[in-house]
Amino acid sequence: MNKKHKKGQAAIEYLTTYGWALLILVIVIAAIVTLVPSTAFVAEECNLGPGFPCNAQMYTSEDKVHTSMRIINGYGYKVKVDEIKFYKGDQLLATKPVKEDIGAGEELLLEDVLLEGMESSNNRVESIKAELGYINCAHEVNPSCDEVEELKHTVSGRIIARVTAQ
């Protein structure tokens, strides 16, 4: 009887010790989930497809949301960027005429583009759509980089960024 009592006592001590550890772990996880906002774990993204890697930021200035972005020409030839448009759902936020040639591997910097109609709110994560219109200036196709309608292309992508105060 004494031997069974010791086994039972050992089992109770084992469950008590690990039960407290498990309870503390559940409390810590619950505190983290409750106290840390879910938007803290959102990855920011700028994606215009494999041909145009980019970086973007959104910020408020004078209670209006603006964006700035750096676009890299990932193609092996020069392109002429015609314009870029920004959308939130179906709502057009901005059209930015560019009309700039970008060589292979070079970058284009777009600064301070006002996103009309976007609600100004700092520290909120926003997702918008971007459409980039460009002209193919490959030497084999369009060496003089003329604005030929057949050589115009549009790529679209998405920008996810936290709106910050400027």
C-alpha positions as CSV (number, residue, x, y, z in Angstrom):
1,M,0.0,0.0,0.0
2,N,2.8,2.3,0.8
3,K,4.4,1.7,-2.6
4,K,1.2,2.6,-4.4
5,H,0.9,5.8,-2.3
6,K,4.4,6.9,-3.4
7,K,3.6,6.3,-7.1
8,G,0.4,8.3,-6.7
9,Q,2.2,11.1,-4.9
10,A,4.9,11.2,-7.6
11,A,2.2,11.4,-10.3
12,I,0.4,14.2,-8.5
13,E,3.6,16.2,-8.1
14,Y,4.5,15.7,-11.8
15,L,1.1,16.9,-13.0
16,T,1.1,19.8,-10.5
17,T,4.6,21.0,-11.6
18,Y,3.9,20.8,-15.3
19,G,0.4,22.1,-14.9
20,W,1.7,25.3,-13.3
21,A,4.2,25.7,-16.2
22,L,1.5,25.1,-18.8
23,L,-0.9,27.6,-17.0
24,I,1.8,30.3,-17.0
25,L,2.5,29.6,-20.7
26,V,-1.2,30.0,-21.6
27,I,-1.3,33.3,-19.6
28,V,1.8,34.7,-21.4
29,I,0.4,33.8,-24.8
30,A,-3.0,35.3,-24.0
31,A,-1.3,38.5,-22.8
32,I,0.8,38.8,-26.0
33,V,-2.3,38.2,-28.2
34,T,-4.3,40.8,-26.2
35,L,-1.7,43.5,-25.8
36,V,0.0,43.5,-29.2
37,P,-2.1,44.8,-32.1
38,S,-2.6,42.4,-35.0
39,T,-1.3,45.0,-37.4
40,A,2.1,44.8,-35.8
41,F,2.7,41.6,-37.7
42,V,1.6,42.8,-41.1
43,A,4.4,42.6,-43.7
44,E,4.8,45.7,-45.8
45,E,4.9,45.1,-49.5
46,C,5.4,46.8,-52.8
47,N,4.9,44.5,-55.8
48,L,4.6,45.5,-59.4
49,G,5.6,42.1,-60.8
50,P,9.1,40.7,-61.5
51,G,10.0,43.4,-64.0
52,F,9.5,46.3,-61.6
53,P,10.7,45.6,-58.0
54,C,9.8,48.5,-55.8
55,N,9.8,50.1,-52.3
56,A,7.0,52.3,-51.1
57,Q,5.9,54.3,-48.1
58,M,2.7,56.0,-47.2
59,Y,2.6,59.0,-44.9
60,T,0.3,61.8,-43.8
61,S,1.0,65.5,-44.4
62,E,-1.4,68.2,-43.7
63,D,-4.1,65.6,-43.0
64,K,-3.8,64.0,-46.4
65,V,-2.2,60.7,-47.4
66,H,0.8,60.7,-49.7
67,T,3.0,58.0,-51.1
68,S,6.6,57.9,-52.3
69,M,8.1,55.0,-54.1
70,R,11.3,53.8,-55.7
71,I,10.8,51.6,-58.8
72,I,13.6,49.6,-60.3
73,N,13.7,48.5,-64.0
74,G,14.3,44.8,-63.7
75,Y,14.1,44.2,-67.5
76,G,17.3,43.9,-69.5
77,Y,16.4,46.9,-71.6
78,K,15.4,50.5,-71.3
79,V,11.7,51.4,-70.8
80,K,9.8,54.6,-70.8
81,V,7.4,54.9,-67.9
82,D,4.3,56.7,-69.1
83,E,2.2,57.0,-65.9
84,I,1.3,55.3,-62.7
85,K,-2.2,55.1,-61.2
86,F,-3.2,54.3,-57.6
87,Y,-6.5,52.7,-56.7
88,K,-8.3,51.8,-53.4
89,G,-10.8,49.2,-54.6
90,D,-12.4,50.7,-57.7
91,Q,-11.7,54.3,-56.6
92,L,-9.0,56.1,-58.4
93,L,-6.8,57.9,-55.9
94,A,-4.1,59.4,-58.1
95,T,-2.7,59.5,-61.6
96,K,0.9,60.5,-61.9
97,P,2.2,61.3,-65.4
98,V,5.9,60.3,-65.5
99,K,7.3,60.3,-69.1
100,E,10.8,59.2,-68.0
101,D,13.2,56.7,-69.6
102,I,14.7,54.2,-67.2
103,G,17.7,52.1,-68.2
104,A,18.1,48.4,-67.3
105,G,18.7,48.2,-63.6
106,E,18.1,51.9,-63.0
107,E,15.5,53.3,-60.7
108,L,12.8,55.9,-60.8
109,L,11.9,57.9,-57.7
110,L,8.3,59.1,-57.3
111,E,7.9,61.5,-54.4
112,D,5.0,63.0,-52.6
113,V,2.1,61.6,-54.7
114,L,-1.2,62.8,-53.1
115,L,-3.7,59.9,-52.7
116,E,-7.0,61.9,-53.0
117,G,-9.9,60.5,-51.0
118,M,-7.9,58.3,-48.7
119,E,-8.7,58.7,-45.0
120,S,-5.9,60.2,-43.1
121,S,-5.0,57.9,-40.2
122,N,-1.5,57.4,-38.8
123,N,-0.3,53.9,-37.9
124,R,-2.9,52.1,-39.9
125,V,-2.0,49.5,-42.5
126,E,-3.4,50.3,-46.0
127,S,-3.5,48.2,-49.1
128,I,-3.7,50.0,-52.5
129,K,-3.4,48.9,-56.1
130,A,-0.9,50.4,-58.5
131,E,-0.9,50.3,-62.3
132,L,2.3,51.2,-64.1
133,G,2.1,52.1,-67.8
134,Y,5.3,51.8,-69.8
135,I,6.7,51.6,-73.3
136,N,9.1,48.9,-74.4
137,C,12.4,50.4,-75.6
138,A,14.3,47.3,-76.3
139,H,17.0,47.8,-79.1
140,E,15.4,45.0,-81.2
141,V,11.9,46.5,-81.0
142,N,12.0,50.2,-80.4
143,P,15.6,51.6,-80.3
144,S,14.5,55.3,-80.5
145,C,12.0,54.7,-77.6
146,D,9.1,56.2,-79.6
147,E,5.6,56.2,-78.0
148,V,4.2,53.4,-80.2
149,E,0.7,52.2,-79.1
150,E,1.5,48.6,-79.8
151,L,4.5,48.7,-77.5
152,K,2.6,50.1,-74.5
153,H,2.2,47.8,-71.6
154,T,0.6,48.0,-68.2
155,V,1.6,46.0,-65.1
156,S,-0.4,46.1,-61.9
157,G,0.5,45.3,-58.4
158,R,-0.2,46.0,-54.8
159,I,1.3,48.2,-52.1
160,I,0.8,47.4,-48.4
161,A,2.3,49.9,-46.1
162,R,1.7,51.5,-42.6
163,V,0.7,55.1,-42.9
164,T,3.1,57.2,-40.8
165,A,3.3,60.8,-39.8
166,Q,5.7,62.9,-41.8
